[in-house]
Amino acid sequence: MAIIVQKFGGTSVGNVERIRNTVNRIVEEKEKGNQIVVVVSAMGKTTDQLVSLANELSSYPSKREMDMLLSTGEQVTISLVAMALAEKGYDAISFTGWQAGILTEDVHSNARILEIHTEKIVENLNQNKIVIVAGFQGMTENNEITTLGRGGSDTTAVALAAALHAEKCMIYTDVTGVFTSDPRYIPNARKLQAVSYDEMLELANLGAGVLHARAVEFAKNYAVPLIVCSSLEREEGTIIEEEVAVEKNLIVRGVAFEDSIARVTIFGLENGFQQLSSVFTTLANRHIDVDIIIQNLTEKGNTYLSFSIKKDDLKETIDILETNQEALGIDHFESETGLAKVSIIGSGMVSNPGVAAKMFEVLSQNEIAIKMISTSEIKVSTVVDEEQMVKAAQLLHEAFELEAVEQNI
Amino acid sequence: MAIIVQKFGGTSVGNVERIRNTVNRIVEEKEKGNQIVVVVSAMGKTTDQLVSLANELSSYPSKREMDMLLSTGEQVTISLVAMALAEKGYDAISFTGWQAGILTEDVHSNARILEIHTEKIVENLNQNKIVIVAGFQGMTENNEITTLGRGGSDTTAVALAAALHAEKCMIYTDVTGVFTSDPRYIPNARKLQAVSYDEMLELANLGAGVLHARAVEFAKNYAVPLIVCSSLEREEGTIIEEEVAVEKNLIVRGVAFEDSIARVTIFGLENGFQQLSSVFTTLANRHIDVDIIIQNLTEKGNTYLSFSIKKDDLKETIDILETNQEALGIDHFESETGLAKVSIIGSGMVSNPGVAAKMFEVLSQNEIAIKMISTSEIKVSTVVDEEQMVKAAQLLHEAFELEAVEQNI
């Protein structure tokens, strides 16, 4: 019997009605003769409510206690889903992250999964039970509850699919698949039938919002086929796998964008590379994700260095830089918020020069100032003012004729 | 350094303001130079909200999944209390039941604590941390989450106090101590300075509502001094310990009452004792607490048997009796709800005959029909109509001059 992992996000379990609908989707797959593992997130706004409670009591709550607090959200959902399945006559059992054997590194709020001891899950699947696992959470070797950070439930689902050698991992969400851009902002955005892991990685990394990068990486490494589909509508979703037939003329396959970006610029790094690496090692040790990095030599011969981070990490980044200012040889630094990242993605880009140039041209013609640029083989990213983010994305979606393809095929 | 266990119920952590107040009470004891272990319940109405969610999705939710669901309530509170303590500059760490090493028997919704592995708590106390433990919950040998049933947080607190050889266990609640009766219904009820474990056991068993019987039993067995006091007011509480000086003339020390009682009467148990014991064994195996039992011989020579249970257990009791009707040799049975239990309690009762007679006289003079009677060395219980419960309690409180004593001392 094939094992299928189904993951339902917060919207799909947001209230009693939605949970019943989710249960129907689970039953459908079970009735096809599959063994089913379900991964669920916290109900709708639960996490936000818990966060605001914490903020009322503490100006800077410890990450350990936040993990303790937030991990309750998924635990509520798993039990409710198991009850609703039992009510329909299906044998179901719920497991928290630690009960499901999900072992993580010893980092709070953003832990990586180290291994999964699947014995308990397998034992229950073999008793014909539907197994419901709390997403987003795990346990350290030392019995500490950890959470996996943003998109953590996706990661749980993919990691379980890999560990259980599942046939596929289905990610149910509030959209019908992966789009050329976010349909909430780009009305002409078109659903893609298939994307490669690498394209999805860039889309995920760049804030496409459908799937978290870490989950896609995991799927790529273990060759787990992912299907992104709607939990409400019966449309075919988007499949994410290794080899994807490139649709004709589709050099750029998507436009992704992400707000709440901050830029930090450091001046006076006298010894260049050595200090450069110290800065990023120091930030990495504190689990701050640095995205775009730009380094340059000013007229005075001093190095200056700019990098972008998530706005939420800015406070901690400033703390770290201030504490280590002398040790890192930093003269002074400044920061800027209110920024956004807009990117174009496509596997075909590498063999088609001029794509980046066209992007810059479109933006500058429309008086959108580009503050940072970063390129890879399959994407070009720019940092722009947050206010211009959606406009920039719309212009690029149009310029690269992303909506037109659907009509041609 | 002395270890003190402080337990705060749902009301004491019902909102952000209450949690701050609770944190002040914790800090007070810490500042006296004690090592502090705090046990907390779920916030105010959390448990009720979770129960109603479960009931929307399932007509008869499994006890295992209810434990999974409800145990999140305390987990939320422990993290918030730890954060609030950190905000005031105190080092605090929260533990769920399983993290705190609370091992229970393999029974859902009403498990008993088997043992407590205190290493982790002791280690953290020795690092000068305030340890916050989730009440009401534990874990089986098989990593299943269990809850301890009604009043479970009291049990957790007392069990921890015993295991840690704490100096005392302070139970903070919304009343200022143990009263001669429930002050919400009996305006003249008087706070007792001290009661013995046995008296408290009867008061708890009989629905005094302040402390759960299992917690008192635990305290008695391990000689843990309990102090019941208010989390809001600064009044002296009531101490519960082995030897209590009997106040002058105070034969009856309290009137307790409890509504939502059901009575089941079984007819036609042909073989008497053998079947009698089968009936109760069967119910006990399903963890149904049978309280008062009355057995009699009818004119036809058949045995009939009445017993009282909590109304909430009636549905399951009827299920069990129906399923086992033939095996138990039951001819037929009936049930009655809308009943209540009213009791008088006092250690002095054993050496003062006539107390029970006086009780029956007071009730019958006021036309309150007594449906069942049960007596022990330190209490007399009667089952009456629910509607007459408060009136009966008021009459008895007056008849035994419970409010008068305060003025005489």
Interface residues (C-beta under 8 A of the other chain):
Chain A: V16 I19 R20 L50 L53 A54 E56 L57 S58 S59 P61 S62 R64 E65 M66 M68 L69 S71 T72 Q75 V76 I78 S79 L80 A82 M83 A84 A86 E87 I93 S94 T96 W98 Q99 K120 N143 E144 I145
Chain B: V16 I19 R20 L50 L53 A54 E56 L57 S58 S59 P61 S62 R64 E65 M66 M68 L69 S71 T72 Q75 V76 I78 S79 L80 A82 M83 A84 A86 E87 I93 S94 T96 W98 Q99 K120 N143 E144 I145
